Amino acid sequence: MSGNFAVYDFMVAHSLETDANGNCRFSAIIDYSSRLQNDKSVTEVRFVRNGYDDGRILLAANSVLSVNNYHLEFNERFQTYEYVNETKELVIKGNSGKMGGNYSVTIVPV
């Protein structure tokens, strides 16, 4: 549940708007870091803020971020979310074989 608080704090800090269902879409700089690869790209981010998938975060695939090389969907059951007040970033941390172990994804709105 603390992941939802991190997402909420991030949304408030950046005055991000929600749609009629409470979900949030915005463009952001994504900084992906793992033992196997590091990339930075701008893409669309979607926060699911209601229903069964509340707390889910989705990144749109693009020419840099592909589902073949990166995790593009996150859930606080499998990853941790942290809002960093000093930098106003949302940081997602996880661990998987696909990423070569520990990885982090930093999100900052454009």
C-alpha positions, 0 to 999 in steps of 0.5 A, a space after each residue: 500500500 505504501 506504493 500508492 502513497 508514493 504515486 499520490 505524492 508524486 501526482 500532487 507534487 507535479 499537479 498531474 491531472 486525472 481522467 474521469 476514472 481517476 487514472 493519470 496519463 502524462 509524458 515523462 523522462 524514463 531513466 532505466 538502470 540495470 546491470 545489463 542495460 541503461 537507457 533514458 527515453 521520453 514516453 507516455 506513463 499511465 497510473 491506474 488509480 482505481 479498481 482491481 489494478 489500482 497502483 499499476 504503472 504502465 510505460 508505453 513502448 517506443 524505439 528505445 523501451 521495448 517489452 523485449 528488453 525492459 519491463 514496461 508494466 509495474 505492480 506494487 506487489 512485485 516492485 517497490 515504489 518510492 517518491 523522492 521529495 528532494 528531486 520530485 522523482 518516482 523511483 520503481 525498484 525491482 529484481 528479475 532475471 530479464 534485467 540481470 538482477 536489481 533494476 530501477 526506473 526513475 520517472 520525471 514528468 516532461 
